[in-house]
Amino acid sequence: MSCPVFKAVIPAAGFGTRMLPFTKAVPKELIPLVDTPVLQYVVEEAVAAGATDILVIISSGKEALKHHFEPAVELEKRLKESGKTALFDRMLNLNKLAKLTFVYQHELDGLGGAVRLAENFAGTDPCMVLLGDCVMDSFSELPVIGQLLKVYEQYHSSVIALSEVPPEKISSYGIAAGTLINGDILRLHDLVEKPSAADAPGNLAVAARYVFTPGIFSALHKITRGVNNEFQLTDAVKLLMASEAVYGCRISGKRYDLGSIAGFIAANVEFALRRPELQEVLGRQIINILKEKNIL
Ligand code: UTP
């Protein structure tokens, strides 16, 4: 697919406190979705949408994220010798998905601080931003980030993924306010961080995927620390709206937040049930557990 946006940034430096103690020594972006780490899904989504250069923002102690995409000579040799060709091919593919570079966020001062570190990498090019702990399952043939790229190609402006959330979840997300201009595309006026359901301007939540013009970096330089004393990407996007048009795209797909306990478990159950070899035995076990707990 020919694509004018070929750079992607994946912030993956955060502490992951919601998944402690697991995340004390293991990066949360390596949390498995069945047998594949979250970060691999995210990298594959970017590559499927045309990314060839990917910058992953990591922090000290999260070097395993880098190792996951490096050659493992002994392992590959063993897989080849023992005739495990499919696995061998999968391991080899991992080493050549895209040009991956890694940069350290030394002070974990928020998502805004992480994305700001991509300024030199992006230069004067637009870039995709994909949160490293969220898997997006697309309902269309385009990956979710690819859906945003289509909007970018039309308007040459920044685009934010939006998905509808139920009232009880509104206060967990950034909620977008905008005018519907075309199908699922909105011209955004405002973003409200974690409003109460009563005060929210709607039910469209910011959904872990963005395409930004280079203007985002000037905005990231101007913002001050916000909620939790961190540099909030949302604040920079709001500032960007004052100087450039910013669009929202109601995505066709589902978001899985692997950085929360409930999200991690629910996503694993759902993805495991899609595997023909696991479906029956796992399905039966789940039904039995629910019956034992009087939930079913
Ligand atoms: P989260 O908002 O989930 O924050 O980050 P967190 O600190 O990682 O996790 P909790 O809330 O303490 O459990 C969303 C994405 O942004 C990255 C994270 O690694 C994650 O992939 N991030 C967050 C950074 O790269 N740097 C930061 O300073 C904060």
Residues whose N, C-alpha, C, O or C-beta is under 5 A from the ligand:
A	BS01	UTP	P11 A12 A13 G14 F15 G16 T17 R18 M19 I57 L108 D109 G110 L111 A114 L131 G132 D133 G259
